[in-house]
Amino acid sequence: MPCLECENNLWKFGETGKCQYESKSQCDEANADYYNDVDYDHSFHFTHEMMEDLHEDGELIVLVEEEGKEMTIRFTYDIEEEHEEEYEIEEDEIMDLAKELKEINNKYKNNI
């Protein structure tokens, strides 16, 4: 459940919470136990370097050892690749462009 900003610039915990916190961090800290009540099968901390690899490569493979068991986890991330738009110029378009450039060049010469 997230901390939400109220109209009076105070913060509340969840939709029905009371607007009583002066900052989001104060709200988060006061309600930290809400998130700690969840039972997790495993908790994993990403290092800065791991996040960089994941964002750059779109993939990160991590070996985790817990209670004597090894587990290999593959994390993936949809990176948006820059795709250059391919455009093929037809020969008639090249000729049209050449004519336009010649006209511009002639106008320029006549104005000198």
LINCORRA-V631427 format. One record per pair of residues at least 4 apart in sequence whose ideal C-beta (glycine too) atoms are under 7 Angstrom apart, sorted by the first residue. I is the first residue (numbers start at 1). GAP is how many residues later the second one is. If there is no record, write none. Layout:
i:gap
I:GAP
I:GAP
This chain:
i:gap
1:12
1:13
1:33
3:8
3:10
3:21
3:24
3:25
4:7
4:8
5:6
6:4
6:5
6:6
6:13
8:11
10:9
10:10
10:11
10:12
11:8
11:10
11:12
11:13
11:15
11:16
12:5
12:6
12:7
12:8
13:4
13:14
13:18
21:5
21:6
21:9
22:4
24:4
25:4
26:4
27:4
28:4
32:4
33:4
42:24
44:20
46:4
46:5
48:4
49:4
50:4
50:10
51:4
52:4
53:4
53:7
54:6
54:21
54:23
55:22
55:24
58:18
58:19
58:20
58:21
59:15
59:17
60:15
61:11
61:13
62:11
62:13
63:7
63:9
64:7
64:9
65:4
65:5
89:4
89:5
91:4
92:4
93:4
94:4
95:4
96:4
97:4
98:4
99:4
100:4
101:4
102:4
103:4
104:4
105:4
106:4
107:4
